[in-house]
Amino acid sequence: MKFTEILRMSFGSLGVNKLRSALTMLGITIGVFSVIGVMTAVSALRGSIESGLSYLGSDSFQFGKWPSGIRISGNNWRKYAMRRDLTLAQGQRYLQLMEGSADVVTLTTATGGVQMIYGGRQTTPNMRMVGTNEHFLASNQYEIDSGRNFTTEDVDLGRSVAILGQDVVQKLFPSESPLGQRVKIRQRTYEIIGTLASKGSAFGSTQDGLALVPITRFMSDFGANGRSINIATQAPSQALYNTTVDKGVSAMRIVRGLQAEDDNDFELSSNDSLIASFAQIADVIQSGSLAISAIALLAAGVGIMNIMLVSVTERTKEIGIRKSIGARKVSILLQFLVEAVVISLAGGLMGILLGVAGGDGLALWLKAAIVFPWEWAALGLLVCSAIGVGFGFYPALKAASLDPIEALRYE
């Protein structure tokens, strides 16, 4: 028999039992969907994080009391909680020591769950209030939409001024300019000197629901006790990055009053460390997804074998007739193998399409770039082909090995 005729007969046999074939495909679809969906979502998020970390540039690093980007629990949590807070005075001393060695030094502290009020209007109580200096915009890739940025005098004198994000502006000033107006935040009043251009959302969270105030005013109004700041430093160039980091660590040890034998009691973070932390989480998620999918695909493979054995039993007489008129063993073997592979590949293709749609749908919801995981899709098709051949071979061999006389007598 020609291979095209074997294909035609295989598809015809599958078409006779459409529901049974569809249900068998469903097991493969679920297994492939779970792994492709997770891989698509993780790949999209990883690409977005690697290309879009906004608060640490490629030439920047950050000091803080707590590590960035990793989960802290148990004894580790206690270790970091016991550290001294990084104070504003230490940050200002660090800024002086780094003068001439770094382009930008940004001091930042923040609090969430803030509601802002102007006249009879108010925002939702989930806004952020950020105490910072004049370099926050450059460090975090914000731009001024109207008005001006903080000046050195605003920060040094602790003036009661504020810069608002677009979510706050649209809620409090829908039809008038906010510049020169006074907004109330946690019972404190601040004069609005500028507004930020919209930055949109990242990973499902808005970046425009915030108000900036000078960090000195923030500490004066809300207290410094129990509050630790972060210090972001930008090197003059990538070539001087390592040198600037070394100087930064030395300056930080000085302002923290550490002796030569003392360990660092602060954390150094950079883009590389944050990406590595996310990669560790992504690898765990991917490993778990692969394990679950392997179990699902194994169960689906057993289902394929079971259905093919049932099909062989139902078509025993047909096989006997074909053998009695000259059909070769290899033709019978190929026909049943093709049926098993077609069921497996069809389920795999459906799983890939649903997985990519689900993964990219999650990526779009989190404002991340969509991707198509070609490598995982190709691997999925190869695995589905292997499942079809591996679990379909025994039923196919059983069909091909039937004795034509016994098969003709089968009822």
N, C-alpha and C positions, 0 to 999 in steps of 0.2 A: 504493500500500500504506500501511496505517496504521503509525505508528511502533511501536506495541505488537507488531504482527505482525513487523516487522523485528527487534525485540528477541528475539522468540520464535525466529525462524529463526537468529539469530546464536548464541544460547545452545545451540540444538540442534546447530549445526555444531561448536561447541567441544566439546560432549559426545561427539561421535562419535570424536574423537581426544583422549581424556582425558590420556594419558601425555604426548603431544606438547605439549598446552596447559600441563600442569603443569611440564614441564621449561623451557618458554619463560618461565613466570611466575617460575621459580627465579632467573633472572638479575636480574630486577627486584627480587625479594625480598632478594637478597644486597646489592645496591647501596643500597637504602633502609635495610636493617637496619644497615649499617655507619655511616651518617650519623646515623640516629635514635638508635642505641645510644650513640654517643659524645656526641651533644648532650644526651641524657637524663642520662647520668652526669655530664657537666661542669656542667649546669644544677643538678643536685642538690648537687654538691659546692660550687659557687659560692654557692648559697643558704645552705648550712650554714656555710660560712666567713664569709659576710657577717653572719649572725645569731648566730654562736656563737664568735667569737674570744674565748677565755676569759682569756688572760693579758695582754691589753691592753684596758682598758675604753674606752668612747667618749670619756672625758675624760683618757685616759692616753697617755703616750709613753715610749719606752725608748731608753737609750743603751747602746752596746756597741762592741766592737772590730770586729766583723764585721757586714755587712749582714744583715738578716733577710728570708727569703722569696725570695731569688733565687739562681740558680746562679752559683758563682764558679769561674773556671778561668783558666789561662794567666797572662798578665801581671796580670790583676785579682787573682788569688789572691796573687801575690807582693806586690802593692801593700798588701793588707790584712795579710798575714803579717808585713811589715816594720814595722807599727805597734807602738808600745809597748802592753803590756798595760794594761788598766784595773784598777788595784790596789784592794785593800780600803781602804787609807789614803786614796786619792783618793775612793772612794765615801763614806767617812765624812765627809770634808771637804765633799763635795758636799751631803750630808745636812744639815750644819750651815748651809751657805750658803742652802739652800732652806727653812730653818725659817721658818714663817709664810707662805710663798708656795705651798706644796703640802700637800695633805691627807695624802698617803701617799708615802713613798719606800722602795722595796723593793730591797735588795741581794741578788743571787742569783748563785751559781755551782753547777755540777752536774757529776756524772760518772756514766756508765752502766756496765753490765756488773758490777754489784755483787751479791754474795751475802751474805745476812744469816742469822745463826745464833743459835738459842736452845736450850740443852740439847742434845738429840739431834735437833732438827729444823733444817731449813735451807730457804731459798727457792731458786728457780732463779737462776742467775747472770746474770740480765738485769734486775735491779732498778736503780732510779736513787737516787742519794744526792744530796740538795740542801742546800747551805749557804745560809742565808738569815737574814732577821731577822723581827721580829714582824709585819710587814705582808704576808708572803707569802700568807696565807690571803685577805686582802681583795683583793689584786691578781689572784689566780688563781681566785677564786670557789670556794675550798674552805671547808668548815665543820668545826668540831670535833665529833666523835661522842661522845667521852668524854675526861675529863681536861681539860687546859688548853692554851692557846697559849703560845708563848714570851713572856717578859717582856723589858723593856729590860735588866734586870739579867742575865738569861740570856745575852743577846748581848754586853753590855759585858764580863762576866766570863768569857765563853767556857766556859760550863758544859757538861759532857758529858751532855747530855739530847737526847732524840729524840722526834719525833712520827711515827707510822707510818701508812701508807696501808692500806686494807682488804685488798688482796691479800697484804700482808705479815702482817697480823694473822691472817687466816684460815689462812695456812700455818704460822705459828709458834705461834699461841695458839688452836687450834680449840675448846678447852673451858675456858679460864680467862681471867681479865682480864689484859691485858698491863701495866696501870698499875703502876708501881713495879718492874717486872722489868727485867733488864739484857740487852740484845741486843748481839751482837758483829758489827761491820761492819768488814771489812778489818783484822782484828786489833785493833780499838779497841772499847772497851766504852762503851755509852751507856745511861743510865737512861730508861725510857719514861715520859713525862709526859702523853702524849695520843695519841689516834687520830683520823684524819680520816674524815669521812663519805664513803661511796662516791660517786664521781663518774662511774663507768662508763667507756666507751671512746669514743674520737674517732678517726675515720678508720682503724679497725682496730687501734688501739693503746690499751692500758689506761692510765688516768690514776691508777690506785690502787696501782701497783707502785713505791712510793717511800718514802723515809725522809727527814725534815727534821731538820737539826741547825743550831745557831747558826753563822752564817758565820765568826765568829771562831774557833770550835772547829774547824771544817772546815779553815780555813787553817793552824791550829796543828798539827793531826794529819797533814795530807797535803801541807803546804807551799804557798807562794804563788808559787814560781818557775814561770814558764811558764803561769800560770793567770790568765785575765781574767774579770772579773765583768760582769754586766749590771745596769743601774740603771733601774728602772721608776718613773715619777713620775705621780701622779694630780693633776690640777688641781682646785681647789675647786669649779669648775662649768664647764659648756660655754662660758659667756660669758667666763670668764677663761682659757680654754684657750690661746689664742694668746699672751697675756701671760705665762702660766706657761712656755710653750715657750721664749719669748725669754729669760726669766730662767734657765731650765734650761741653755740653750746658753751663756749668759754665765758661769754658775757652772761649767759643765764646762770651758770654756776656761781659767778661772782655775785650777782644780785640776790641769789638764794643763800649766799653765805656758806657755800659748801667747801670743805677742805679737800685736799688732794686725794685722800683715801676714801672719801664719801662717794656713794653711788648717786647718780642723777635722781632727783626726786621730782622729775617732770617728764612729760612725754614729748617726743619729737615726731611729727607726722609730715608726710609729703604725699604727692600724688601716687608715687610708687607704692607706699605702704597702704594707702587706702584701696588702691586697685588690687593689691595682693590680698587684703582682708576680704574684699568682695569675692575674689577668685576662690578663696578657701570655702566661703559659704556656697558659691555656685557649684563647686566640685562636689560638695556633700549632697546638694539637691540633685545634681545629675546622677550621682552614684545611686541614691535612693530610687530615683525614677527608673534607672536601668534595671535595678533589682526587681522592682514591682512589675515592669514591663516584661522582663524575662519569664517571670512566673506566669503572667497572663498569656504570653506567646506559647509557652510550654503547654498550658492547658488548651489553647486553641489548636496546637499541633496534634494533641491527643484527640481532640474533637474531629479534626480532619481525618485522622486514621480511622476513627470509629465510623464516620459517615462513608468513607471509601470502602470499608469492609462490608457495611450494609449494602452499598451499591453493588459490590462484587456478588454478594449472595443473591440479590434481587435479579441480577443479570446473568446468572450462571448459564441458563439455557441459551441466551443470546450468544454468550462466549462460545458455547459448544457448537452452535450453528456456524459461527464465523470460522472456527477452527476446522470444522468438517469440510468447508468449501475452500480451504487453503490459506486461511489467515495465519501468519507466522507469529511465533511467541513474542518476538520483539515488538510487533505492531500492537498486540494486546497490551504489553507492558507500557509502551509509549502512550497509548491512549489514556490509560488510567493515571499515569504520571502527569500527563498534561492536564487532566481534570483537577488533580490535587494542586498543581502549581498555579493554575488559573484561579482557583478559589483563594489560594493564599495571596497571590499578587493583587487580585481585585480588592481583597480586604486591606492589604497593605497600602494600596493607592488611596483608598477611601480614608484610612487612618492618617496618612500623610497630609491630605488636603484638609481634613478636620483639625489636625494638630497644628498646622501652619496658621490656619484661620484663628484657632483659639489662642495660640501663642502671640501672634501679631495683634490680635484684638486686645489682649492684656497689655502689650507694649504700647499700643495707641492710647489706651486708657491712662497709662502712666506717663504719657507724653514722651515715649522713647521711639527711636527709629525702628521701622519694621525691617525684617530680614527674611531671607529664605535659606534654611540650613541645607544647602546642597549636599554636603558630605553626609549628614545624618539621613537625608532622604535616600541617597544612593545606598547607604548602608542598610536602611530599612528594607529597600527592595531586594537587596542581596540576602538579607536574613529571611525575608518572606519566601524567596525562591528556595533557600536551603530548607526551610520548614516544609514547603510543599514536596520537595524531593525526598527529604528524610522521613517524613511521616507518611508520605504516599507510596514509598517504594515497596513496603511489605504487602499492602493490599494489591498493588499493581503486579508484584511478583506472584502473589497467590492467584490472581486472575489468569496470568500468563501460563501458570503451571497446571491449570485444570486439565484433567483428562477429557478429551472431547466426547468420548462415549459416555462417561459418567455424567458429564455436564448435560448431554442431551436427554439423559434419563431423569434429570433433576426436576422435581415438581415444587 
